Amino acid sequence: MDRPTRFENHRYLGDKRKQVVYDVDAIEPGDEEIIDELMATEQFISFAPDTLPEARNRGYRLWSRQAPAVEEQASE
């Protein structure tokens, strides 16, 4: 998925309603509508620095469909 306009330099976008963070670079083709809907509602947040630990520091958890992939990468 291409990163949303105005957020080309941000990999992680959070959903303020659910306290969930999405790794935009890892969004599967069938899940792109999640980011589209998030941008349409304007209930998103970006993080600085643009890292998963920063998102977690702010109380956001990684989207459940992406969490297994991150855990797998961390164990390698």
Backbone as a printed PyTorch tensor [residue, N CA C, xyz], in Angstrom:
tensor([[[  0.8460,  -1.1810,   0.0000],
         [  0.0000,   0.0000,   0.0000],
         [  0.8860,   1.2380,   0.0000]],

        [[  0.4980,   2.2260,  -0.7840],
         [  1.1880,   3.5110,  -0.7460],
         [  0.7910,   4.2430,   0.5290]],

        [[  1.7190,   4.9880,   1.0660],
         [  1.4190,   5.7640,   2.2640],
         [  0.4640,   6.9060,   1.9120]],

        [[ -0.4260,   7.2620,   2.8570],
         [ -1.3950,   8.3320,   2.5830],
         [ -0.7190,   9.6740,   2.2880]],

        [[ -1.4080,  10.4990,   1.5210],
         [ -0.9290,  11.8440,   1.2220],
         [ -0.7160,  12.5940,   2.5330]],

        [[  0.3190,  13.3890,   2.5810],
         [  0.7570,  14.1510,   3.7510],
         [  1.4070,  13.2630,   4.8180]],

        [[  1.4140,  11.9570,   4.6320],
         [  2.0430,  11.0520,   5.5870],
         [  3.0310,  10.1280,   4.8880]],

        [[  3.6160,  10.6290,   3.8010],
         [  4.5580,   9.8240,   3.0290],
         [  5.7730,   9.4190,   3.8570]],

        [[  6.0960,  10.2000,   4.8810],
         [  7.2710,   9.9310,   5.7070],
         [  6.9350,   9.2130,   7.0070]],

        [[  5.7030,   8.7440,   7.1430],
         [  5.2750,   8.0660,   8.3660],
         [  4.9010,   6.6230,   8.0600]],

        [[  5.5300,   5.7210,   8.7640],
         [  5.2340,   4.2970,   8.5860],
         [  4.0830,   3.8580,   9.4880]],

        [[  4.0120,   4.4250,  10.6880],
         [  3.0110,   4.0060,  11.6690],
         [  1.9330,   5.0660,  11.8210]],

        [[  0.6680,   4.6460,  11.7190],
         [ -0.4770,   5.5190,  11.9380],
         [ -1.3720,   4.8750,  12.9820]],

        [[ -1.8070,   5.6770,  13.9420],
         [ -2.6530,   5.1700,  15.0090],
         [ -4.1030,   5.5660,  14.8220]],

        [[ -4.9870,   4.7440,  15.3490],
         [ -6.4250,   5.0130,  15.3560],
         [ -6.7820,   5.4550,  16.7680]],

        [[ -7.1570,   6.7230,  16.9380],
         [ -7.4650,   7.2750,  18.2550],
         [ -8.6760,   6.6010,  18.8940]],

        [[ -9.5880,   6.0870,  18.0880],
         [-10.8100,   5.4760,  18.6210],
         [-10.5420,   4.1320,  19.2710]],

        [[ -9.5810,   3.3900,  18.7320],
         [ -9.3230,   2.0220,  19.1920],
         [ -7.9880,   1.8660,  19.9000]],

        [[ -7.1640,   2.9450,  19.8970],
         [ -5.8110,   2.8840,  20.4590],
         [ -4.9950,   1.7740,  19.7860]],

        [[ -5.1540,   1.6440,  18.4730],
         [ -4.4500,   0.6420,  17.6770],
         [ -3.5380,   1.3730,  16.7080]],

        [[ -2.3470,   0.8170,  16.4870],
         [ -1.4180,   1.3920,  15.5170],
         [ -1.2800,   0.4180,  14.3490]],

        [[ -1.2030,   0.9770,  13.1480],
         [ -1.0570,   0.1840,  11.9280],
         [  0.3020,   0.4560,  11.3110]],

        [[  0.9730,  -0.6000,  10.8780],
         [  2.1970,  -0.4810,  10.0940],
         [  1.7420,  -0.3770,   8.6410]],

        [[  1.7210,   0.8390,   8.1130],
         [  1.1780,   1.0760,   6.7730],
         [  1.9530,   0.2990,   5.7160]],

        [[  3.2430,   0.1230,   5.9160],
         [  4.0530,  -0.6080,   4.9390],
         [  3.7070,  -2.0960,   4.8930]],

        [[  3.0810,  -2.6070,   5.9500],
         [  2.7620,  -4.0340,   6.0160],
         [  1.2810,  -4.3290,   5.7840]],

        [[  0.5010,  -3.3220,   5.4090],
         [ -0.9270,  -3.5350,   5.1450],
         [ -1.0780,  -4.4010,   3.8970]],

        [[ -1.8630,  -5.4550,   4.0210],
         [ -2.1300,  -6.3560,   2.9000],
         [ -3.1160,  -5.6960,   1.9240]],

        [[ -3.0820,  -6.0830,   0.6520],
         [ -3.9820,  -5.4700,  -0.3380],
         [ -5.4640,  -5.5050,   0.0470]],

        [[ -5.9200,  -6.5270,   0.6880],
         [ -7.3260,  -6.6070,   1.0760],
         [ -7.7020,  -5.7600,   2.2700]],

        [[ -6.7140,  -5.2050,   2.9590],
         [ -6.9690,  -4.4220,   4.1700],
         [ -6.7660,  -2.9250,   3.9790]],

        [[ -6.5370,  -2.4900,   2.7630],
         [ -6.2730,  -1.0710,   2.5000],
         [ -7.4370,  -0.1720,   2.9000]],

        [[ -8.6570,  -0.7080,   2.8600],
         [ -9.8160,   0.1110,   3.2130],
         [ -9.7820,   0.5560,   4.6740]],

        [[ -9.0680,  -0.1620,   5.5230],
         [ -8.9440,   0.2410,   6.9270],
         [ -8.2450,   1.5930,   7.0190]],

        [[ -7.1440,   1.7470,   6.3090],
         [ -6.4040,   3.0100,   6.3220],
         [ -7.2090,   4.0960,   5.6190]],

        [[ -7.8740,   3.7580,   4.5250],
         [ -8.7080,   4.7370,   3.8190],
         [ -9.8050,   5.2760,   4.7390]],

        [[-10.4610,   4.3910,   5.4790],
         [-11.5230,   4.7980,   6.3990],
         [-10.9530,   5.6390,   7.5360]],

        [[ -9.7990,   5.2580,   8.0380],
         [ -9.1520,   6.0060,   9.1160],
         [ -8.8370,   7.4300,   8.6670]],

        [[ -8.3170,   7.5810,   7.4720],
         [ -7.9950,   8.9080,   6.9520],
         [ -9.2690,   9.7260,   6.7160]],

        [[-10.3390,   9.0840,   6.2670],
         [-11.5950,   9.7900,   6.0010],
         [-12.2230,  10.3300,   7.2840]],

        [[-12.0960,   9.5940,   8.3850],
         [-12.6930,  10.0250,   9.6530],
         [-11.8250,  11.0390,  10.3930]],

        [[-10.5770,  11.1700,   9.9800],
         [ -9.6200,  12.0880,  10.6140],
         [ -9.4020,  11.7730,  12.0960]],

        [[ -9.5260,  10.5150,  12.4580],
         [ -9.2960,  10.0780,  13.8330],
         [ -7.9570,   9.3580,  13.9530]],

        [[ -6.9470,   9.8550,  13.2340],
         [ -5.6360,   9.2160,  13.2010],
         [ -4.6200,  10.0510,  13.9580]],

        [[ -3.5010,   9.4290,  14.2520],
         [ -2.3790,  10.1020,  14.8860],
         [ -1.1050,   9.5250,  14.2910]],

        [[ -0.1130,  10.3710,  14.1440],
         [  1.2080,   9.8900,  13.7320],
         [  2.1430,  10.0710,  14.9190]],

        [[  3.2860,   9.4580,  14.8630],
         [  4.2020,   9.4440,  15.9980],
         [  5.5570,  10.0110,  15.6070]],

        [[  6.1930,  10.6680,  16.5630],
         [  7.5520,  11.1780,  16.3450],
         [  8.3790,  10.8180,  17.5740]],

        [[  9.3840,  10.0260,  17.4310],
         [  9.8530,   9.4260,  16.1860],
         [  8.8660,   8.3710,  15.6760]],

        [[  8.9320,   8.1210,  14.3980],
         [  8.0150,   7.2120,  13.7150],
         [  8.4520,   5.7690,  13.9370]],

        [[  8.2330,   5.2900,  15.1730],
         [  8.6550,   3.9350,  15.5370],
         [  7.5440,   3.2360,  16.3060]],

        [[  7.5670,   1.9180,  16.2810],
         [  6.6040,   1.1360,  17.0400],
         [  6.7870,   1.3350,  18.5410]],

        [[  8.0280,   1.3740,  19.0670],
         [  8.1770,   1.6370,  20.5030],
         [  7.5630,   2.9780,  20.9360]],

        [[  7.6460,   4.0010,  20.1040],
         [  7.0280,   5.2930,  20.4480],
         [  5.5120,   5.1720,  20.4880]],

        [[  4.9340,   4.4490,  19.5430],
         [  3.4850,   4.2410,  19.5500],
         [  3.0720,   3.4820,  20.8090]],

        [[  3.8250,   2.4760,  21.1740],
         [  3.5200,   1.7150,  22.3920],
         [  3.6770,   2.5820,  23.6310]],

        [[  4.6670,   3.4640,  23.6200],
         [  4.8780,   4.3770,  24.7380],
         [  3.6610,   5.2770,  24.9510]],

        [[  2.9510,   5.5680,  23.8970],
         [  1.7540,   6.4160,  23.9780],
         [  0.4780,   5.6110,  24.2150]],

        [[  0.6150,   4.3200,  24.4760],
         [ -0.5310,   3.4960,  24.8160],
         [ -1.1960,   2.7880,  23.6520]],

        [[ -0.5850,   2.8090,  22.4840],
         [ -1.1470,   2.1430,  21.3090],
         [ -0.5670,   0.7410,  21.1880]],

        [[ -1.4010,  -0.1820,  20.7440],
         [ -0.9270,  -1.5530,  20.5200],
         [ -1.0210,  -1.8500,  19.0240]],

        [[ -0.1110,  -2.6760,  18.5580],
         [ -0.0730,  -3.0280,  17.1410],
         [ -1.3230,  -3.8170,  16.7710]],

        [[ -1.8640,  -3.5320,  15.6030],
         [ -3.0470,  -4.2160,  15.0930],
         [ -2.8280,  -5.7180,  15.1700]],

        [[ -3.8110,  -6.4400,  15.6560],
         [ -3.6700,  -7.8720,  15.9280],
         [ -3.2600,  -8.6930,  14.7110]],

        [[ -3.6520,  -8.3080,  13.5140],
         [ -3.2550,  -9.0680,  12.3190],
         [ -1.7840,  -8.8670,  11.9770]],

        [[ -1.1930,  -7.7840,  12.4440],
         [  0.2120,  -7.5140,  12.1450],
         [  1.1380,  -7.9670,  13.2700]],

        [[  0.6220,  -8.1430,  14.4570],
         [  1.4540,  -8.4980,  15.6060],
         [  2.2510,  -9.7870,  15.4050]],

        [[  1.6770, -10.8780,  14.8840],
         [  2.4770, -12.0970,  14.6940],
         [  3.6850, -11.8880,  13.7820]],

        [[  3.5470, -11.0940,  12.7490],
         [  4.6630, -10.8470,  11.8270],
         [  5.7830, -10.0890,  12.5210]],

        [[  5.4410,  -9.1490,  13.3730],
         [  6.4520,  -8.3760,  14.1000],
         [  7.1670,  -9.2610,  15.1050]],

        [[  6.4150, -10.1110,  15.7900],
         [  7.0280, -11.0250,  16.7500],
         [  7.9710, -11.9910,  16.0380]],

        [[  7.5860, -12.4430,  14.8490],
         [  8.4240, -13.3510,  14.0660],
         [  9.7190, -12.6580,  13.6530]],

        [[  9.6390, -11.4030,  13.2230],
         [ 10.8290, -10.6490,  12.8320],
         [ 11.7500, -10.4330,  14.0180]],

        [[ 11.1910, -10.2010,  15.1910],
         [ 11.9990,  -9.9500,  16.3800],
         [ 12.7660, -11.1930,  16.8130]],

        [[ 12.2100, -12.3710,  16.5430],
         [ 12.8700, -13.6040,  16.9620],
         [ 13.9830, -14.0300,  16.0100]],

        [[ 14.0430, -13.4280,  14.8250],
         [ 15.0700, -13.8080,  13.8400],
         [ 16.4020, -13.1850,  14.1570]]])
